[in-house]
């Protein structure tokens, strides 16, 4: 076992905060509907919203009266129970974390939803491991995003089936939402056709692309890299995509499947 030398600097603790999307929840193995925060004698069902090595923000449903009541416990001690199942574990792991309630505030625009912000006292090893493993995976996916740039996968019946692509992508620009026919996708690029009736797209315009896969439905920020109207009247174009962990993960798994697929 390695020991730290006297006077050596403490290992740097990663300060990133994880937004708990469906993708993050699935990859961390969080069990849905099994997170509780115990404040005084009350157990409150919560949904993880943000996670870090220093604390968490949890979502809970409160009436106005409950919100006012529980806000009295700010700066007091509490406990959070989280259930998750790592990929290498046969049984779920139930973790109890002691914490300090930093604040309980209503979510902006959603008065019935409360944001319960807590600081770990301290962060339990199992939660540390879960967060660090996920952050490490994100580092790898960001590297894969760079590696897969300019390496498109043609969308046909076979590749769509292998990736679990539902052959549905929706572009949003301005007030317009229109279905796009995608014929190729890379980590950083999406090639598509738009119907004749669709509003004219302009180069460099900011758009969003919502992609529908069996595993996840997710939205990617994008800009129009190329666009032209064909003689048939349809628009043919390409989007420059921002980093999307969901898309890179799907492409990585597809390429791994293709690399090791063996014809019968």
C-alpha positions, 0 to 999 in steps of 0.5 A, a space after each residue: 500500500 502506498 503511503 503519502 510522504 510527510 509534507 507532500 501535498 494532499 491529493 487534489 479532489 475533483 470539484 466537478 458537479 454531475 447533473 443527474 440526467 437519465 444517462 448519468 443515472 443509468 451509468 452510475 447505477 442509481 436506483 430510481 425512486 429509492 433516494 430519501 433525505 431524513 430531516 429530524 424524524 421525517 423521511 422525504 422522498 427525493 430525486 438526485 439533481 446534482 451530485 459532487 464529492 462535496 455534496 448534492 442537490 435533491 429534488 422533493 415535492 413540497 406544499 407551500 406549508 411544508 416548504 415553510 416548515 422544512 426551511 426551519 431545518 436549514 443549517 441542521 444535520 440530516 441524512 441521505 439514503 442512496 441506493 445504487 448498483 455498480 456494474 460489477 455488483 450483483 446486489 444493490 448497495 444502500 448508502 447512508 450519508 450524514 450531511 448538513 442541510 445548506 438550504 431548502 428553496 423552491 425551484 424557479 418556476 416550479 413552486 411545488 418542487 423544492 431544491 434540498 442542498 446538502 453538504 456531506 459530513 463526510 462523503 461516504 466512500 461508496 458515493 466517492 467511488 460512484 462519482 469518481 468513476 462517472 467523472 472518469 468515464 466522462 473524461 474518456 468520452 470527451 477523448 472519444 468525442 475528439 477521436 470520432 470527429 470526422 468519422 461518420 456512421 452511415 445510417 441504414 437499416 443495419 446500423 440503426 438497428 445496431 445502435 437502437 436508433 428510432 429513425 427520428 430526429 427533431 431539429 429546433 430553430 426559432 419557433 420551428 420544430 421539424 423532423 429531419 431524415 438523418 443519413 450519417 452521424 459522427 461524434 461532432 457532425 450530423 448529416 440530414 435532409 429536411 422536407 420541402 415545407 420546412 423553414 429555410 435554415 441558414 449557415 451558422 444558425 444555432 439549432 438543437 437536435 433531439 435524437 431518439 434512441 431506444 436507450 436514451 432520448 437527448 438533445 444536442 446543441 448544434 450549429 448549421 455547418 452546411 446547408 443547401 436546397 436540392 433541385 427536388 426542393 428538400 434541404 440537405 445539410 450538416 450540423 456541427 455538434 457539441 459534445 454529447 455523452 449520450 451520442 458518444 457512448 452510443 457510437 463507441 458501443 456501436 463501433 465496439 460491436 462492429 469491430 468484434 462482430 463475426 459473420 455466421 
